[in-house]
Amino acid sequence: MQPDDQSLLVDMLLAAREARELAKDCSVEEFLDDRLLQLAMERLVQNIGEAAGHLSPRAHAMLPALPWEDTVGMRHRLVHAYRRVDLAKVWEVVAEDLNPLIAAIDPLAASSRPEDQ
């Protein structure tokens, strides 16, 4: 991997963990009623997609099970179709897709992050 891939993986890992932490005691109904939480989740998912889009092809190849196109595509939808954001889809990503992402990238990102993160 390229040196910058490590920092991008750490960015993805931190954003995914933060989103999961925000969602841990929250139901979908609470999420749909909380505009501030919606905006926070949208931004964190957007950041994950932005970082994924800047990873090298080699980094993508090291993690072939991850849906790279979908991850970057979600970022594009959040940014470019911001008036039509599907909040149920954002919740689905946070509730269902981030744990596998965290599990996949944690071993690769671990070698580059400080111990206190």
C-alpha positions as CSV (number, residue, x, y, z in Angstrom):
1,M,0.0,0.0,0.0
2,Q,1.0,3.6,-0.5
3,P,1.9,5.5,2.7
4,D,-1.2,7.7,2.4
5,D,-3.4,4.6,2.3
6,Q,-2.6,4.0,5.9
7,S,-3.9,7.5,7.0
8,L,-7.0,7.1,4.8
9,L,-7.8,3.7,6.4
10,V,-7.4,5.3,9.8
11,D,-9.8,8.1,8.7
12,M,-12.3,5.5,7.6
13,L,-11.9,3.5,10.8
14,L,-12.4,6.5,13.1
15,A,-15.4,7.7,11.2
16,A,-17.0,4.3,11.2
17,R,-16.4,3.8,14.9
18,E,-17.8,7.2,15.7
19,A,-20.9,6.5,13.6
20,R,-21.4,3.2,15.3
21,E,-21.0,4.8,18.7
22,L,-23.6,7.4,17.9
23,A,-26.0,4.7,16.8
24,K,-25.5,2.2,19.6
25,D,-28.3,3.2,21.8
26,C,-30.5,4.6,19.1
27,S,-33.5,3.1,17.2
28,V,-34.2,3.8,13.6
29,E,-37.3,5.8,14.8
30,E,-35.1,8.0,17.0
31,F,-32.7,8.5,14.2
32,L,-35.5,9.6,11.8
33,D,-36.7,12.1,14.5
34,D,-33.3,13.6,15.2
35,R,-32.0,16.0,12.5
36,L,-28.7,16.6,14.3
37,L,-28.0,12.9,14.5
38,Q,-29.0,12.5,10.8
39,L,-26.5,15.2,9.8
40,A,-23.8,13.7,11.9
41,M,-24.3,10.3,10.4
42,E,-24.5,11.6,6.8
43,R,-21.2,13.4,7.4
44,L,-19.4,10.4,8.8
45,V,-20.6,8.1,6.0
46,Q,-19.6,10.8,3.5
47,N,-16.1,10.9,5.1
48,I,-15.8,7.2,4.8
49,G,-16.7,7.3,1.1
50,E,-14.3,10.2,0.5
51,A,-11.4,8.3,2.0
52,A,-12.3,5.1,0.2
53,G,-12.3,7.0,-3.1
54,H,-8.7,8.2,-2.5
55,L,-7.3,4.8,-1.6
56,S,-4.9,3.3,-4.1
57,P,-6.0,0.3,-6.3
58,R,-3.6,-1.8,-4.3
59,A,-5.4,-1.0,-1.1
60,H,-8.7,-1.9,-2.6
61,A,-7.2,-5.1,-3.9
62,M,-6.1,-6.0,-0.3
63,L,-9.7,-5.8,0.8
64,P,-11.7,-7.3,-2.0
65,A,-14.7,-8.3,0.1
66,L,-15.5,-4.6,0.8
67,P,-18.0,-2.9,-1.6
68,W,-15.7,-0.1,-2.7
69,E,-18.0,1.1,-5.5
70,D,-21.0,1.3,-3.2
71,T,-19.0,3.0,-0.5
72,V,-17.8,5.8,-2.8
73,G,-21.2,5.9,-4.5
74,M,-22.9,6.5,-1.2
75,R,-20.6,9.5,-0.7
76,H,-21.5,10.8,-4.1
77,R,-25.2,10.5,-3.4
78,L,-24.9,12.3,-0.1
79,V,-22.9,15.2,-1.6
80,H,-24.5,15.6,-5.0
81,A,-28.1,14.5,-4.3
82,Y,-28.2,16.1,-0.9
83,R,-31.9,17.2,-1.4
84,R,-32.9,13.5,-1.9
85,V,-31.0,11.7,0.8
86,D,-32.6,8.5,1.8
87,L,-32.3,8.5,5.5
88,A,-33.4,4.9,5.8
89,K,-30.4,4.0,3.6
90,V,-28.1,6.0,5.8
91,W,-29.4,4.2,8.8
92,E,-29.0,0.9,7.0
93,V,-25.3,1.6,6.2
94,V,-24.6,2.6,9.8
95,A,-26.5,-0.3,11.4
96,E,-25.5,-3.1,9.0
97,D,-22.4,-2.1,6.9
98,L,-20.0,-0.4,9.3
99,N,-19.2,-3.4,11.5
100,P,-17.9,-5.5,8.6
101,L,-15.9,-2.5,7.4
102,I,-14.4,-1.9,10.8
103,A,-13.4,-5.6,11.1
104,A,-11.8,-5.6,7.7
105,I,-9.8,-2.4,7.9
106,D,-8.9,-2.5,11.6
107,P,-5.9,-4.8,11.1
108,L,-4.5,-2.8,8.3
109,A,-5.0,0.6,10.0
110,A,-3.8,-0.6,13.4
111,S,-0.1,-0.5,12.4
112,S,-0.3,3.2,11.7
113,R,-2.5,4.7,14.4
114,P,-1.2,6.0,17.7
115,E,-2.1,3.8,20.7
116,D,-4.3,6.5,22.3
117,Q,-6.9,6.5,19.4
